[in-house]
Amino acid sequence: MKKVKFHFKLISKGTLANVFFYPEQEESTIILKSDSKRKEWENDEFELLIENPFEYTLKVFGVTGTEWEAELKIITLDGEKAFLKWEGETGDTKRNVSIRTKPLKNID
């Protein structure tokens, strides 16, 4: 297991009802702050104890057809480096929600 710091950010073209990010099979979501228009959702820094491969569930709720993209970066002493990226459109599953559980990736 390894302690890792992350930065999460999601941006949408329209307003989203809610965004939940559950890393490493946690019961509770990482706290995400949103802007006043609910188009940007972010957590500047959070630390987790990680096992390989990194597992998660990302749930994005909004009106059907709302495009979004998200990125999870690893924070190191040298700055941030890209780790995982997702994109989608709400409504690609039932009840106007997009759910991502892949790709799984190892922490180097």
N, C-alpha and C positions, 0 to 999 in steps of 0.2 A: 504494500500500500504506500501511497505517496501523497503528500500534501501539495495541492496545486491551487493557485489563485486564478480566477477567471473574470472576464468582462463579457456581459451579455447585452446585445442591442438588437431590437426588432423595429423595423420601419414599415409602415403600410401607406398605400395611396389613399385610403379612406379610413374613417373612424372604425376602431375595433371595440367590441364589447368587453373583451378580456383576453389576457394572455397568461398562461401558466407554464412554468418550466420546472420539471421534477427531475433533478439529477440523481444518478446512482440509486434509483428505486426508492427515493425518500418519500415519505407519506405527505410531506408538505412542500409547497412550491417555494422557489427562491423569490424574495420580495422584489418586484419590478415597479419602478416609478414610471408613470406615464405623463406626457405633456397634456396641456389643457384640451387639445383636440383629440386625444387618445389615438394618435398616429405613431408616436414613438414610445417604446417601452424599453427600459434600461436598468441595469444594475452595474455600477461602475466597478465594483470589486467584491467578490465573495470567495471564500476558501473552503475547499472540500478535501476529504481524504478519499483518494481514488484508487480503484483496482482496475487493471486492464481486462477487457476493453471497457472504455467509458460508456455507460448505459444511461439513458434518459428518456423522458417523454416530454414533448413540446406540444401544447394545445393552444390554438389560436381561434378565438371566437369572433364572428362579425357577420355583417350582412353578406349574403351569398355574392360571390364575385369580387370581394375586396382583395386586391393583390398585396402581398407582404413579402419581406425578406428579412432574414435574421442571421446573426453571426455570433459565435462564441469564440473568444480569444483567450489565450493563455497569457498571464502577466508574468514576466520574468524580470530579472535585474536589468536586462538590456531593453526593456519595453514590452510591447504586446506583439504576439504572433498569432496569425490566423490558425484556428483549430477545426471548427465545424461551420458550415454554411448551409442554410436552408432557404427555400423560396416556395411560394404556393399561392393559393387563392382560396379564400374561405368558401365553404360549401362543397369542397371536394369529397366530403363525407357527410353523413347525416347531420341534421340540426345546425348547419352553418358553422361547422368546426373543421379545422385542419389539424391532423395529428401526425407528428413525426416521431419515430423511434429509431430511425436509421439515417445516416450510416453509423455503425459502431466503429470506434477508432481507438487505438492505443495511445496512451500518453507516453511520449518519448522521454 
